[in-house]
């Protein structure tokens, strides 16, 4: 068995999963900050939250592109 390739795939999977989770949680946090009515949030919080959600969706779509062979014949 080729252990280096196994560790390479495992590390890429771990990095990708952590990236998606961090982007989503950052988007949720920024959305909560932007929706806070007690204080005046900065104007950049809501667009940055939507950008985090978009990047999270793009990462998921790219992963699906890599997994499904129909898309890259």
Gaussian input, Z-matrix of N, CA and C with variables (Angstrom, degrees):
# hf/3-21g

backbone

0 1
 N
 C     1     B1
 C     2     B2     1     A1
 N     3     B3     2     A2     1     D1
 C     4     B4     3     A3     2     D2
 C     5     B5     4     A4     3     D3
 N     6     B6     5     A5     4     D4
 C     7     B7     6     A6     5     D5
 C     8     B8     7     A7     6     D6
 N     9     B9     8     A8     7     D7
 C    10    B10     9     A9     8     D8
 C    11    B11    10    A10     9     D9
 N    12    B12    11    A11    10    D10
 C    13    B13    12    A12    11    D11
 C    14    B14    13    A13    12    D12
 N    15    B15    14    A14    13    D13
 C    16    B16    15    A15    14    D14
 C    17    B17    16    A16    15    D15
 N    18    B18    17    A17    16    D16
 C    19    B19    18    A18    17    D17
 C    20    B20    19    A19    18    D18
 N    21    B21    20    A20    19    D19
 C    22    B22    21    A21    20    D20
 C    23    B23    22    A22    21    D21
 N    24    B24    23    A23    22    D22
 C    25    B25    24    A24    23    D23
 C    26    B26    25    A25    24    D24
 N    27    B27    26    A26    25    D25
 C    28    B28    27    A27    26    D26
 C    29    B29    28    A28    27    D27
 N    30    B30    29    A29    28    D28
 C    31    B31    30    A30    29    D29
 C    32    B32    31    A31    30    D30
 N    33    B33    32    A32    31    D31
 C    34    B34    33    A33    32    D32
 C    35    B35    34    A34    33    D33
 N    36    B36    35    A35    34    D34
 C    37    B37    36    A36    35    D35
 C    38    B38    37    A37    36    D36
 N    39    B39    38    A38    37    D37
 C    40    B40    39    A39    38    D38
 C    41    B41    40    A40    39    D39
 N    42    B42    41    A41    40    D40
 C    43    B43    42    A42    41    D41
 C    44    B44    43    A43    42    D42
 N    45    B45    44    A44    43    D43
 C    46    B46    45    A45    44    D44
 C    47    B47    46    A46    45    D45
 N    48    B48    47    A47    46    D46
 C    49    B49    48    A48    47    D47
 C    50    B50    49    A49    48    D48
 N    51    B51    50    A50    49    D49
 C    52    B52    51    A51    50    D50
 C    53    B53    52    A52    51    D51
 N    54    B54    53    A53    52    D52
 C    55    B55    54    A54    53    D53
 C    56    B56    55    A55    54    D54
 N    57    B57    56    A56    55    D55
 C    58    B58    57    A57    56    D56
 C    59    B59    58    A58    57    D57
 N    60    B60    59    A59    58    D58
 C    61    B61    60    A60    59    D59
 C    62    B62    61    A61    60    D60
 N    63    B63    62    A62    61    D61
 C    64    B64    63    A63    62    D62
 C    65    B65    64    A64    63    D63
 N    66    B66    65    A65    64    D64
 C    67    B67    66    A66    65    D65
 C    68    B68    67    A67    66    D66
 N    69    B69    68    A68    67    D67
 C    70    B70    69    A69    68    D68
 C    71    B71    70    A70    69    D69
 N    72    B72    71    A71    70    D70
 C    73    B73    72    A72    71    D71
 C    74    B74    73    A73    72    D72
 N    75    B75    74    A74    73    D73
 C    76    B76    75    A75    74    D74
 C    77    B77    76    A76    75    D75
 N    78    B78    77    A77    76    D76
 C    79    B79    78    A78    77    D77
 C    80    B80    79    A79    78    D78
 N    81    B81    80    A80    79    D79
 C    82    B82    81    A81    80    D80
 C    83    B83    82    A82    81    D81
 N    84    B84    83    A83    82    D82
 C    85    B85    84    A84    83    D83
 C    86    B86    85    A85    84    D84
 N    87    B87    86    A86    85    D85
 C    88    B88    87    A87    86    D86
 C    89    B89    88    A88    87    D87
 N    90    B90    89    A89    88    D88
 C    91    B91    90    A90    89    D89
 C    92    B92    91    A91    90    D90
 N    93    B93    92    A92    91    D91
 C    94    B94    93    A93    92    D92
 C    95    B95    94    A94    93    D93
 N    96    B96    95    A95    94    D94
 C    97    B97    96    A96    95    D95
 C    98    B98    97    A97    96    D96
 N    99    B99    98    A98    97    D97
 C   100   B100    99    A99    98    D98
 C   101   B101   100   A100    99    D99
 N   102   B102   101   A101   100   D100
 C   103   B103   102   A102   101   D101
 C   104   B104   103   A103   102   D102
 N   105   B105   104   A104   103   D103
 C   106   B106   105   A105   104   D104
 C   107   B107   106   A106   105   D105
 N   108   B108   107   A107   106   D106
 C   109   B109   108   A108   107   D107
 C   110   B110   109   A109   108   D108
 N   111   B111   110   A110   109   D109
 C   112   B112   111   A111   110   D110
 C   113   B113   112   A112   111   D111
 N   114   B114   113   A113   112   D112
 C   115   B115   114   A114   113   D113
 C   116   B116   115   A115   114   D114
 N   117   B117   116   A116   115   D115
 C   118   B118   117   A117   116   D116
 C   119   B119   118   A118   117   D117
 N   120   B120   119   A119   118   D118
 C   121   B121   120   A120   119   D119
 C   122   B122   121   A121   120   D120
 N   123   B123   122   A122   121   D121
 C   124   B124   123   A123   122   D122
 C   125   B125   124   A124   123   D123
 N   126   B126   125   A125   124   D124
 C   127   B127   126   A126   125   D125
 C   128   B128   127   A127   126   D126
 N   129   B129   128   A128   127   D127
 C   130   B130   129   A129   128   D128
 C   131   B131   130   A130   129   D129
 N   132   B132   131   A131   130   D130
 C   133   B133   132   A132   131   D131
 C   134   B134   133   A133   132   D132
 N   135   B135   134   A134   133   D133
 C   136   B136   135   A135   134   D134
 C   137   B137   136   A136   135   D135
 N   138   B138   137   A137   136   D136
 C   139   B139   138   A138   137   D137
 C   140   B140   139   A139   138   D138
 N   141   B141   140   A140   139   D139
 C   142   B142   141   A141   140   D140
 C   143   B143   142   A142   141   D141
 N   144   B144   143   A143   142   D142
 C   145   B145   144   A144   143   D143
 C   146   B146   145   A145   144   D144
 N   147   B147   146   A146   145   D145
 C   148   B148   147   A147   146   D146
 C   149   B149   148   A148   147   D147
 N   150   B150   149   A149   148   D148
 C   151   B151   150   A150   149   D149
 C   152   B152   151   A151   150   D150
 N   153   B153   152   A152   151   D151
 C   154   B154   153   A153   152   D152
 C   155   B155   154   A154   153   D153
 N   156   B156   155   A155   154   D154
 C   157   B157   156   A156   155   D155
 C   158   B158   157   A157   156   D156
 N   159   B159   158   A158   157   D157
 C   160   B160   159   A159   158   D158
 C   161   B161   160   A160   159   D159
 N   162   B162   161   A161   160   D160
 C   163   B163   162   A162   161   D161
 C   164   B164   163   A163   162   D162
 N   165   B165   164   A164   163   D163
 C   166   B166   165   A165   164   D164
 C   167   B167   166   A166   165   D165
 N   168   B168   167   A167   166   D166
 C   169   B169   168   A168   167   D167
 C   170   B170   169   A169   168   D168
 N   171   B171   170   A170   169   D169
 C   172   B172   171   A171   170   D170
 C   173   B173   172   A172   171   D171
 N   174   B174   173   A173   172   D172
 C   175   B175   174   A174   173   D173
 C   176   B176   175   A175   174   D174
 N   177   B177   176   A176   175   D175
 C   178   B178   177   A177   176   D176
 C   179   B179   178   A178   177   D177
 N   180   B180   179   A179   178   D178
 C   181   B181   180   A180   179   D179
 C   182   B182   181   A181   180   D180
 N   183   B183   182   A182   181   D181
 C   184   B184   183   A183   182   D182
 C   185   B185   184   A184   183   D183
 N   186   B186   185   A185   184   D184
 C   187   B187   186   A186   185   D185
 C   188   B188   187   A187   186   D186
 N   189   B189   188   A188   187   D187
 C   190   B190   189   A189   188   D188
 C   191   B191   190   A190   189   D189
 N   192   B192   191   A191   190   D190
 C   193   B193   192   A192   191   D191
 C   194   B194   193   A193   192   D192
 N   195   B195   194   A194   193   D193
 C   196   B196   195   A195   194   D194
 C   197   B197   196   A196   195   D195
 N   198   B198   197   A197   196   D196
 C   199   B199   198   A198   197   D197
 C   200   B200   199   A199   198   D198
 N   201   B201   200   A200   199   D199
 C   202   B202   201   A201   200   D200
 C   203   B203   202   A202   201   D201
 N   204   B204   203   A203   202   D202
 C   205   B205   204   A204   203   D203
 C   206   B206   205   A205   204   D204
 N   207   B207   206   A206   205   D205
 C   208   B208   207   A207   206   D206
 C   209   B209   208   A208   207   D207
 N   210   B210   209   A209   208   D208
 C   211   B211   210   A210   209   D209
 C   212   B212   211   A211   210   D210
 N   213   B213   212   A212   211   D211
 C   214   B214   213   A213   212   D212
 C   215   B215   214   A214   213   D213
 N   216   B216   215   A215   214   D214
 C   217   B217   216   A216   215   D215
 C   218   B218   217   A217   216   D216

   B1=1.4559
   B2=1.5207
   B3=1.3071
   B4=1.4547
   B5=1.5201
   B6=1.3168
   B7=1.4601
   B8=1.5129
   B9=1.3181
   B10=1.4653
   B11=1.5282
   B12=1.3336
   B13=1.4595
   B14=1.5235
   B15=1.3151
   B16=1.4602
   B17=1.5201
   B18=1.3194
   B19=1.4591
   B20=1.5256
   B21=1.3188
   B22=1.4632
   B23=1.5266
   B24=1.3243
   B25=1.4648
   B26=1.5278
   B27=1.3261
   B28=1.4632
   B29=1.5223
   B30=1.3152
   B31=1.4655
   B32=1.5262
   B33=1.3316
   B34=1.4642
   B35=1.5287
   B36=1.3204
   B37=1.4579
   B38=1.5141
   B39=1.3142
   B40=1.4645
   B41=1.5221
   B42=1.3087
   B43=1.4658
   B44=1.5269
   B45=1.3148
   B46=1.4657
   B47=1.5236
   B48=1.3279
   B49=1.4636
   B50=1.5275
   B51=1.3099
   B52=1.4656
   B53=1.5270
   B54=1.3151
   B55=1.4606
   B56=1.5252
   B57=1.3336
   B58=1.4626
   B59=1.5282
   B60=1.3181
   B61=1.4644
   B62=1.5254
   B63=1.3147
   B64=1.4706
   B65=1.5244
   B66=1.3266
   B67=1.4641
   B68=1.5242
   B69=1.3233
   B70=1.4568
   B71=1.5265
   B72=1.3236
   B73=1.4642
   B74=1.5344
   B75=1.3175
   B76=1.4611
   B77=1.5276
   B78=1.3308
   B79=1.4559
   B80=1.5166
   B81=1.3333
   B82=1.4595
   B83=1.5223
   B84=1.3083
   B85=1.4704
   B86=1.5293
   B87=1.3183
   B88=1.4623
   B89=1.5277
   B90=1.3263
   B91=1.4577
   B92=1.5206
   B93=1.3123
   B94=1.4644
   B95=1.5239
   B96=1.3172
   B97=1.4637
   B98=1.5278
   B99=1.3439
   B100=1.4675
   B101=1.5254
   B102=1.3216
   B103=1.4530
   B104=1.5147
   B105=1.3238
   B106=1.4611
   B107=1.5270
   B108=1.3284
   B109=1.4615
   B110=1.5245
   B111=1.3196
   B112=1.4660
   B113=1.5204
   B114=1.3235
   B115=1.4690
   B116=1.5264
   B117=1.2935
   B118=1.4670
   B119=1.5330
   B120=1.3369
   B121=1.4599
   B122=1.5241
   B123=1.3096
   B124=1.4599
   B125=1.5264
   B126=1.3102
   B127=1.4661
   B128=1.5282
   B129=1.3056
   B130=1.4591
   B131=1.5243
   B132=1.3244
   B133=1.4683
   B134=1.5236
   B135=1.3274
   B136=1.4692
   B137=1.5361
   B138=1.3450
   B139=1.4737
   B140=1.5350
   B141=1.3187
   B142=1.4621
   B143=1.5244
   B144=1.3235
   B145=1.4658
   B146=1.5245
   B147=1.3200
   B148=1.4620
   B149=1.5243
   B150=1.3219
   B151=1.4581
   B152=1.5224
   B153=1.3227
   B154=1.4671
   B155=1.5217
   B156=1.3450
   B157=1.4611
   B158=1.5294
   B159=1.3150
   B160=1.4655
   B161=1.5288
   B162=1.3210
   B163=1.4676
   B164=1.5222
   B165=1.3316
   B166=1.4597
   B167=1.5293
   B168=1.3187
   B169=1.4645
   B170=1.5187
   B171=1.3245
   B172=1.4682
   B173=1.5228
   B174=1.3266
   B175=1.4648
   B176=1.5224
   B177=1.3202
   B178=1.4602
   B179=1.5224
   B180=1.3242
   B181=1.4604
   B182=1.5266
   B183=1.3228
   B184=1.4646
   B185=1.5254
   B186=1.3316
   B187=1.4546
   B188=1.5194
   B189=1.3275
   B190=1.4641
   B191=1.5207
   B192=1.3203
   B193=1.4620
   B194=1.5248
   B195=1.3169
   B196=1.4532
   B197=1.5304
   B198=1.3243
   B199=1.4594
   B200=1.5279
   B201=1.3355
   B202=1.4553
   B203=1.5269
   B204=1.3246
   B205=1.4670
   B206=1.5285
   B207=1.3162
   B208=1.4616
   B209=1.5302
   B210=1.3155
   B211=1.4556
   B212=1.5328
   B213=1.2914
   B214=1.4790
   B215=1.5142
   B216=1.3228
   B217=1.4674
   B218=1.4994
   A1=109.04
   A2=115.48
   A3=120.77
   A4=108.38
   A5=116.41
   A6=122.03
   A7=112.61
   A8=117.05
   A9=119.69
   A10=111.29
   A11=116.56
   A12=119.62
   A13=111.40
   A14=116.65
   A15=120.33
   A16=110.95
   A17=117.56
   A18=120.98
   A19=111.18
   A20=116.81
   A21=120.40
   A22=110.78
   A23=117.44
   A24=121.09
   A25=110.37
   A26=117.36
   A27=120.62
   A28=111.25
   A29=117.53
   A30=119.96
   A31=111.16
   A32=118.05
   A33=120.29
   A34=110.57
   A35=116.94
   A36=120.82
   A37=111.19
   A38=116.62
   A39=120.72
   A40=111.50
   A41=117.15
   A42=120.94
   A43=110.28
   A44=117.83
   A45=121.06
   A46=111.42
   A47=116.66
   A48=119.94
   A49=111.37
   A50=116.47
   A51=120.01
   A52=110.40
   A53=117.35
   A54=121.20
   A55=111.32
   A56=117.11
   A57=120.71
   A58=110.43
   A59=117.41
   A60=120.60
   A61=111.25
   A62=117.40
   A63=120.77
   A64=111.02
   A65=117.78
   A66=120.07
   A67=111.18
   A68=117.20
   A69=119.72
   A70=111.64
   A71=116.37
   A72=118.74
   A73=111.30
   A74=117.57
   A75=120.43
   A76=110.78
   A77=116.94
   A78=119.98
   A79=112.16
   A80=117.23
   A81=120.56
   A82=110.50
   A83=116.65
   A84=120.47
   A85=111.36
   A86=116.92
   A87=119.93
   A88=111.36
   A89=117.34
   A90=120.07
   A91=110.79
   A92=116.80
   A93=120.55
   A94=111.07
   A95=116.87
   A96=120.46
   A97=110.13
   A98=116.68
   A99=119.95
   A100=111.58
   A101=117.56
   A102=120.11
   A103=114.29
   A104=117.50
   A105=120.76
   A106=109.60
   A107=115.78
   A108=119.75
   A109=113.01
   A110=117.11
   A111=119.46
   A112=112.57
   A113=116.12
   A114=120.18
   A115=108.82
   A116=115.41
   A117=120.40
   A118=108.21
   A119=117.96
   A120=119.16
   A121=111.19
   A122=114.94
   A123=120.09
   A124=109.45
   A125=115.99
   A126=120.81
   A127=112.29
   A128=118.04
   A129=120.90
   A130=113.17
   A131=119.57
   A132=119.58
   A133=112.70
   A134=118.09
   A135=119.70
   A136=112.02
   A137=120.64
   A138=119.01
   A139=112.72
   A140=117.10
   A141=119.48
   A142=110.95
   A143=117.16
   A144=120.58
   A145=110.17
   A146=116.69
   A147=119.90
   A148=111.47
   A149=117.13
   A150=120.51
   A151=110.80
   A152=117.31
   A153=120.62
   A154=111.22
   A155=117.02
   A156=120.27
   A157=110.93
   A158=117.05
   A159=120.79
   A160=111.17
   A161=116.98
   A162=120.24
   A163=111.61
   A164=116.19
   A165=120.93
   A166=109.90
   A167=116.94
   A168=120.52
   A169=112.28
   A170=117.08
   A171=120.70
   A172=111.04
   A173=117.22
   A174=120.20
   A175=110.98
   A176=117.12
   A177=120.44
   A178=110.79
   A179=117.57
   A180=120.34
   A181=111.74
   A182=117.67
   A183=120.45
   A184=110.89
   A185=116.95
   A186=120.16
   A187=111.71
   A188=116.73
   A189=119.69
   A190=111.46
   A191=116.54
   A192=120.17
   A193=111.23
   A194=117.16
   A195=120.17
   A196=112.11
   A197=117.19
   A198=120.58
   A199=112.09
   A200=117.85
   A201=121.53
   A202=109.42
   A203=117.34
   A204=119.97
   A205=114.14
   A206=118.55
   A207=121.32
   A208=111.67
   A209=117.45
   A210=121.43
   A211=114.09
   A212=118.10
   A213=119.27
   A214=112.18
   A215=115.38
   A216=120.53
   A217=110.18
   D1=144.51
   D2=-178.42
   D3=-93.13
   D4=98.52
   D5=-173.49
   D6=-69.49
   D7=-34.57
   D8=-179.32
   D9=-63.44
   D10=-39.04
   D11=178.13
   D12=-69.36
   D13=-36.06
   D14=176.83
   D15=-63.67
   D16=-44.77
   D17=178.69
   D18=-67.84
   D19=-32.99
   D20=177.81
   D21=-65.13
   D22=-45.14
   D23=178.59
   D24=-66.97
   D25=-40.93
   D26=179.65
   D27=-63.96
   D28=-41.84
   D29=-179.92
   D30=-69.86
   D31=-37.73
   D32=177.22
   D33=-65.36
   D34=-37.89
   D35=177.41
   D36=-65.62
   D37=-43.39
   D38=179.87
   D39=-64.51
   D40=-44.56
   D41=179.76
   D42=-64.44
   D43=-41.80
   D44=179.56
   D45=-65.02
   D46=-43.92
   D47=-179.87
   D48=-64.36
   D49=-42.70
   D50=179.10
   D51=-64.94
   D52=-38.95
   D53=179.69
   D54=-63.46
   D55=-44.65
   D56=-179.98
   D57=-64.98
   D58=-43.23
   D59=-179.38
   D60=-65.84
   D61=-41.85
   D62=179.69
   D63=-66.18
   D64=-42.58
   D65=178.86
   D66=-63.49
   D67=-42.46
   D68=-179.79
   D69=-67.15
   D70=-44.55
   D71=-178.87
   D72=-67.82
   D73=-35.50
   D74=175.43
   D75=-65.44
   D76=-39.23
   D77=176.64
   D78=-64.15
   D79=-40.88
   D80=177.91
   D81=-65.11
   D82=-42.91
   D83=-179.81
   D84=-63.91
   D85=-43.54
   D86=179.77
   D87=-68.23
   D88=-33.33
   D89=175.15
   D90=-65.36
   D91=-40.00
   D92=177.97
   D93=-65.96
   D94=-39.34
   D95=177.94
   D96=-65.77
   D97=-41.23
   D98=-178.49
   D99=-69.01
   D100=-26.99
   D101=-179.14
   D102=-91.24
   D103=2.38
   D104=-179.55
   D105=-70.88
   D106=125.13
   D107=-177.25
   D108=-93.45
   D109=-12.09
   D110=-178.86
   D111=-74.63
   D112=-32.61
   D113=179.49
   D114=-124.03
   D115=162.96
   D116=177.02
   D117=-89.28
   D118=106.87
   D119=-179.05
   D120=-72.39
   D121=160.26
   D122=177.48
   D123=-66.54
   D124=153.20
   D125=-175.99
   D126=-70.37
   D127=-18.42
   D128=-175.44
   D129=-90.12
   D130=-4.59
   D131=-174.42
   D132=-70.87
   D133=-44.57
   D134=-178.11
   D135=-67.88
   D136=-45.59
   D137=176.80
   D138=-63.33
   D139=-34.81
   D140=177.66
   D141=-69.00
   D142=-34.97
   D143=176.59
   D144=-64.15
   D145=-44.90
   D146=178.78
   D147=-66.06
   D148=-33.13
   D149=175.79
   D150=-65.73
   D151=-40.39
   D152=176.72
   D153=-62.53
   D154=-41.94
   D155=177.77
   D156=-64.65
   D157=-39.20
   D158=179.43
   D159=-65.97
   D160=-42.09
   D161=177.94
   D162=-65.69
   D163=-36.85
   D164=176.86
   D165=-63.74
   D166=-45.07
   D167=177.58
   D168=-64.54
   D169=-38.50
   D170=178.15
   D171=-64.91
   D172=-38.93
   D173=177.99
   D174=-65.61
   D175=-39.01
   D176=178.19
   D177=-67.33
   D178=-43.50
   D179=178.27
   D180=-64.38
   D181=-37.14
   D182=177.11
   D183=-66.08
   D184=-38.59
   D185=176.26
   D186=-63.72
   D187=-40.99
   D188=176.19
   D189=-64.91
   D190=-37.82
   D191=176.18
   D192=-60.58
   D193=-39.67
   D194=-179.38
   D195=-72.86
   D196=-31.18
   D197=-175.86
   D198=-80.89
   D199=-40.63
   D200=-173.11
   D201=-88.78
   D202=114.65
   D203=-175.23
   D204=-69.76
   D205=-18.95
   D206=-179.51
   D207=-61.30
   D208=-31.45
   D209=-175.54
   D210=-76.29
   D211=-19.99
   D212=-177.13
   D213=-133.19
   D214=54.01
   D215=176.80
   D216=-80.21

